[in-house]
Amino acid sequence: MTSSLFPADGSHVEMDLGGRTLPQVRVVRVTDATVTLSLARADVPLTSGSPVTIRWPAGSRGRYAQHGTVVRVDENRIDVTLPGEPEIEQQRLYVRGGGGEAILLVRADKPQVTGRVHDISEQSVRAHFSDVDLRPGDQMLLRVQLGSEVVEFPATALRVSSLRQQVPVRGPVMVEMVAIFDRNEHQAKIIRRYVFRLQTMARREAAAAEAMADEMMAEMMAEAANLR
């Protein structure tokens, strides 16, 4: 049964689908049984049964989040069932960032493979590997080096795409995987702390670069004034 807290027809919500976050999904119709949503054709899941998470504002409390399942696909519209009640998410607890960190993929009866993280959040990771056979639904153990700390979790491949390098010469198959895993608060804190630290460093570097540019501009203007 759809919660009475769900936004009205014509509203916009955020939706997590297949490792992607779609920020402007329009609510077409809300009934007791399902919610009909409209989204870009490229973002529509190919089949029903896909898990989704839908989020919308909850005022100063943060935002609501409710997990559901796609039960019908019709061109650019999907019907989603949302059992249970939405949960409150405090915005400060949810992050996504990083990039370039080493990640180890471990599967039963197969060689371990090392790749690189594209980005990571508390419940998903997108990573790149070379010449590895992966399919959606594959089960694995992932180990990620985040600075001086390591997080490790059982995960499931949600989305996999591959492309063979052709330029400048034929090379390895590059594989991108989005994997999801259950939230573990201890590891979530490690991930948040790491991402926040990177964001702070990036802001400091940007501020330092801006200050240096301002200083150089001031020196150039002073030199120009002296030449007059």
C-alpha positions in Angstrom: 0.0 0.0 0.0 1.4 3.4 -1.0 2.1 5.7 2.0 0.0 8.8 2.5 3.3 10.6 2.8 4.1 10.0 -0.9 4.2 13.2 -3.0 1.1 14.1 -5.0 0.6 13.7 -8.8 2.8 16.0 -10.8 5.5 16.2 -8.1 9.1 15.3 -8.8 11.1 12.7 -6.8 14.6 11.3 -6.8 15.1 7.6 -7.7 18.0 5.2 -7.4 17.8 2.6 -10.2 20.6 0.2 -11.4 23.3 2.1 -9.6 22.3 5.5 -11.0 20.5 8.4 -9.3 17.8 10.0 -11.3 17.1 13.4 -9.8 14.0 14.6 -11.6 11.5 11.8 -11.9 7.8 12.9 -12.4 5.0 11.4 -10.4 2.2 10.6 -12.8 -0.3 8.9 -10.6 -0.5 7.6 -7.0 -2.9 4.8 -6.0 -3.2 2.6 -3.0 -1.4 -0.2 -4.9 1.2 1.4 -7.1 3.0 4.6 -8.1 3.3 5.5 -11.8 6.5 7.4 -12.7 7.6 9.1 -15.9 11.3 9.2 -16.8 13.6 9.4 -19.9 13.4 6.5 -22.2 17.1 5.8 -21.8 16.6 5.4 -18.0 13.7 3.0 -18.2 14.5 -0.5 -16.9 14.3 -3.2 -19.6 12.1 -5.5 -17.5 9.9 -5.5 -14.4 11.3 -6.7 -11.1 14.0 -4.1 -10.8 14.6 -2.8 -7.3 14.3 1.0 -6.8 14.6 3.5 -4.0 12.6 6.7 -4.2 13.4 9.8 -2.2 11.6 13.1 -1.6 12.0 16.0 0.8 11.0 15.7 4.5 11.6 19.3 5.5 14.1 20.0 8.1 14.2 16.3 9.1 16.0 15.4 5.9 14.3 13.3 3.2 12.0 10.3 3.0 13.3 7.1 1.4 11.2 4.1 0.4 12.3 0.9 -1.3 10.1 -0.6 -4.0 10.0 -2.8 -7.1 9.1 -2.1 -10.7 6.0 -4.2 -11.6 5.2 -2.8 -15.1 7.1 -1.0 -17.9 5.2 0.9 -20.5 7.4 3.0 -22.9 8.7 5.9 -20.7 6.5 5.0 -17.7 6.9 2.5 -14.9 4.6 1.3 -12.1 6.3 0.7 -8.8 5.0 -1.0 -5.7 6.1 0.5 -2.4 5.4 -1.8 0.6 5.8 -0.5 4.1 6.4 3.0 5.2 9.1 5.4 4.2 12.2 6.0 6.3 13.7 9.3 7.3 17.2 9.9 5.9 19.3 12.7 7.3 21.1 14.2 4.3 24.5 14.4 6.1 24.7 10.6 6.4 24.6 10.0 2.6 27.7 10.6 0.5 29.2 9.5 -2.8 32.7 10.3 -3.9 36.2 9.0 -4.2 37.8 7.7 -7.3 41.1 5.9 -8.2 41.2 3.7 -5.0 42.4 0.1 -5.3 39.6 -2.5 -5.2 40.0 -6.3 -4.9 37.3 -8.5 -6.4 37.2 -12.0 -4.9 34.9 -14.8 -6.2 34.7 -18.5 -5.4 36.9 -20.7 -7.7 38.1 -17.7 -9.7 41.3 -15.7 -9.6 41.3 -12.5 -7.5 41.1 -9.4 -9.7 42.3 -5.8 -8.9 40.6 -2.8 -10.3 40.0 0.9 -9.6 37.1 2.6 -7.9 35.2 5.2 -9.9 33.0 6.2 -6.9 31.7 4.7 -3.7 28.8 5.3 -1.3 27.6 3.6 1.8 25.7 0.9 -0.2 27.2 0.8 -3.6 30.4 1.0 -5.6 31.2 1.6 -9.2 34.6 0.2 -10.3 36.6 -0.6 -13.4 38.4 -3.8 -14.2 40.3 -5.3 -17.2 39.6 -8.6 -18.9 37.2 -10.0 -16.3 34.0 -12.0 -16.9 31.2 -10.4 -14.9 27.5 -10.6 -15.2 24.6 -8.9 -13.3 23.7 -11.0 -10.3 27.2 -12.3 -9.7 28.1 -12.7 -6.0 31.5 -11.6 -4.8 33.5 -10.1 -1.9 34.9 -6.6 -2.4 37.8 -5.1 -0.5 38.5 -1.4 -1.0 41.5 0.6 0.3 40.3 4.0 1.6 43.4 5.8 2.6 44.9 4.0 5.6 41.7 2.0 6.2 40.1 -1.0 4.4 36.4 -1.8 4.0 35.3 -5.3 3.0 31.8 -6.5 2.1 29.9 -9.2 0.3 28.3 -7.6 -2.8 26.1 -8.3 -5.8 26.8 -7.1 -9.4 23.9 -4.9 -10.3 25.0 -3.5 -13.7 27.9 -4.5 -15.9 29.2 -3.0 -19.2 32.3 -3.7 -21.2 34.2 -2.2 -24.1 37.4 -3.4 -25.8 40.1 -0.8 -26.2 40.6 -0.2 -30.0 42.7 3.0 -30.0 45.7 3.4 -30.6 45.9 -0.4 -30.8 43.6 -3.3 -29.9 43.8 -3.8 -26.1 42.1 -5.3 -23.1 38.4 -5.4 -22.4 37.5 -2.6 -20.0 34.7 -3.6 -17.6 32.6 -1.2 -15.5 30.6 -2.7 -12.7 28.1 -1.3 -10.3 27.8 -3.5 -7.2 25.5 -3.1 -4.3 25.9 -4.3 -0.7 24.0 -4.2 2.6 24.6 -1.2 4.7 27.0 -1.7 7.6 27.1 1.3 9.9 30.7 0.8 11.0 31.9 0.7 7.3 29.5 3.4 6.4 31.2 5.7 8.8 34.6 4.9 7.3 33.3 5.6 3.8 31.7 8.9 4.9 34.9 10.0 6.8 37.0 9.2 3.8 34.8 11.0 1.3 34.4 14.1 3.6 38.1 14.2 4.0 38.6 14.2 0.2 36.0 16.9 -0.2 37.7 19.1 2.4 41.0 18.7 0.7 39.5 19.6 -2.7 37.9 22.8 -1.2 41.2 23.8 0.4 43.1 23.2 -2.9 40.6 25.2 -4.8 40.8 28.0 -2.4 44.6 28.0 -2.5 44.6 28.0 -6.3 42.1 30.9 -6.3 44.2 32.9 -3.9 47.3 32.3 -6.0 45.5 33.4 -9.1 44.4 36.5 -7.4 47.9 37.2 -6.2 49.3 36.8 -9.7 46.7 39.0 -11.2 47.5 41.7 -8.6 51.2 41.5 -9.4 50.5 41.8 -13.2 48.3 44.8 -12.6 50.9 46.4 -10.5 53.6 45.8 -13.1 51.3 47.2 -15.8 50.7 50.3 -13.7 54.5 50.9 -13.3 55.0 50.8 -17.1 52.7 53.7 -17.7 
